[in-house]
Amino acid sequence: MIDETTRSLLDSLPRSDRYDLSVVRDPANELHALAIVIDGQTHLPGIGYESPEQFEFDREQIASYLLTRKQSCGGCGSCRCG
């Protein structure tokens, strides 16, 4: 299960009906940073992993959370507010 800090970082991202998740090497801190492509724009929410394998463990949970998170307007799911 993803923690509150991760949820908070993900909640700051724009909403969409499709998210492409991956990790990119961050040489500044020797971690793999979560990269999320939303509507053609890459976002780095500030979530790091020690290895790509560690990310794979969270990938499905993060993808599911992004699609099902409550909207700031109440969460009806019929809009793309944010």
Sine and cosine of phi, psi and omega as CSV:
sin_phi,cos_phi,sin_psi,cos_psi,sin_omega,cos_omega
0.00,0.00,0.69,-0.72,0.00,-1.00
-0.98,0.21,0.55,-0.84,-0.09,-1.00
-1.00,0.07,0.11,-0.99,-0.04,-1.00
-0.88,0.48,-0.64,0.77,0.00,-1.00
-0.89,0.46,-0.71,0.71,0.03,-1.00
-0.89,0.45,-0.70,0.71,0.03,-1.00
-0.86,0.51,-0.66,0.75,0.01,-1.00
-0.88,0.47,-0.68,0.73,0.03,-1.00
-0.91,0.42,-0.64,0.77,0.01,-1.00
-0.94,0.34,-0.55,0.83,0.00,-1.00
-0.91,0.42,-0.35,0.94,0.00,-1.00
-0.98,0.19,-0.14,0.99,-0.02,-1.00
-0.99,0.13,0.46,-0.89,0.07,-1.00
-0.90,0.43,0.40,-0.91,0.02,-1.00
-1.00,0.01,0.49,-0.87,0.01,-1.00
-0.37,-0.93,0.11,-0.99,0.09,-1.00
-0.98,-0.18,0.02,1.00,0.01,-1.00
-0.52,-0.86,0.72,-0.69,0.01,-1.00
-0.75,-0.66,0.75,-0.66,0.08,-1.00
-0.96,-0.29,0.89,-0.45,-0.06,-1.00
-0.97,-0.25,0.63,-0.77,0.09,-1.00
-0.37,-0.93,0.02,-1.00,0.13,-0.99
-0.84,-0.55,0.55,-0.83,0.07,-1.00
-0.83,-0.56,0.58,-0.82,-0.01,-1.00
-0.92,0.38,0.76,-0.65,0.04,-1.00
-0.92,-0.39,0.99,-0.11,-0.08,-1.00
-0.92,0.40,-0.34,0.94,-0.03,-1.00
-0.90,0.44,-0.59,0.81,-0.02,-1.00
-0.79,-0.62,0.22,0.98,0.06,-1.00
0.85,0.53,0.54,0.84,0.08,-1.00
-0.90,-0.44,0.12,-0.99,0.13,-0.99
-0.96,-0.27,0.88,-0.48,-0.07,-1.00
-1.00,-0.01,0.68,-0.73,0.09,-1.00
-0.92,0.39,0.78,-0.62,0.06,-1.00
-0.87,-0.50,0.77,-0.64,-0.01,-1.00
-0.82,-0.57,0.85,-0.53,0.04,-1.00
-1.00,-0.08,0.85,-0.52,0.00,-1.00
-0.81,-0.59,0.88,-0.47,0.00,-1.00
0.77,0.64,0.68,0.73,0.07,-1.00
0.99,0.11,-0.05,1.00,-0.02,-1.00
-0.93,-0.36,0.74,-0.67,0.00,-1.00
-1.00,0.06,0.73,-0.68,0.03,-1.00
-0.86,-0.51,0.68,-0.74,0.08,-1.00
-0.90,-0.43,0.99,-0.12,-0.11,-0.99
-0.96,0.26,-0.05,1.00,0.03,-1.00
1.00,-0.06,0.43,0.90,0.02,-1.00
-0.95,-0.32,0.83,-0.55,-0.06,-1.00
-0.89,-0.46,0.42,-0.91,0.02,-1.00
-0.75,-0.67,0.53,-0.85,0.04,-1.00
-0.96,0.28,-0.44,0.90,0.00,-1.00
-0.48,-0.88,0.37,-0.93,0.07,-1.00
-0.87,0.49,-0.52,0.85,0.01,-1.00
-0.90,0.43,-0.61,0.80,0.04,-1.00
-0.89,0.45,-0.64,0.77,0.06,-1.00
-0.89,0.46,-0.68,0.74,-0.04,-1.00
-0.84,0.54,-0.53,0.85,0.03,-1.00
-0.90,0.44,-0.58,0.82,-0.04,-1.00
-1.00,-0.08,-0.25,0.97,-0.16,-0.99
-0.78,0.62,-0.79,0.61,-0.07,-1.00
-0.90,0.43,-0.65,0.76,0.01,-1.00
-0.91,0.42,-0.66,0.75,0.02,-1.00
-0.91,0.41,-0.72,0.69,0.01,-1.00
-0.86,0.51,-0.69,0.72,0.02,-1.00
-0.90,0.43,-0.68,0.73,-0.01,-1.00
-0.89,0.46,-0.69,0.73,-0.01,-1.00
-0.86,0.51,-0.61,0.79,-0.03,-1.00
-0.98,0.20,-0.46,0.89,-0.11,-0.99
-0.94,-0.34,-0.03,1.00,-0.04,-1.00
-0.88,0.48,0.49,-0.87,-0.03,-1.00
-0.94,0.35,0.63,-0.77,0.08,-1.00
-0.97,0.24,0.47,-0.88,0.01,-1.00
-0.91,0.41,-0.29,0.96,0.00,-1.00
-1.00,0.00,-0.01,1.00,0.02,-1.00
0.76,-0.65,-0.24,0.97,0.14,-0.99
1.00,0.07,0.43,0.90,-0.01,-1.00
-0.93,0.38,-0.42,0.91,0.04,-1.00
1.00,0.08,0.00,1.00,-0.04,-1.00
-1.00,-0.08,0.05,1.00,-0.02,-1.00
-0.74,-0.67,0.06,-1.00,0.06,-1.00
-0.84,-0.55,0.76,0.65,0.00,-1.00
-0.97,0.25,0.23,-0.97,0.04,-1.00
0.30,-0.95,0.00,0.00,0.00,0.00
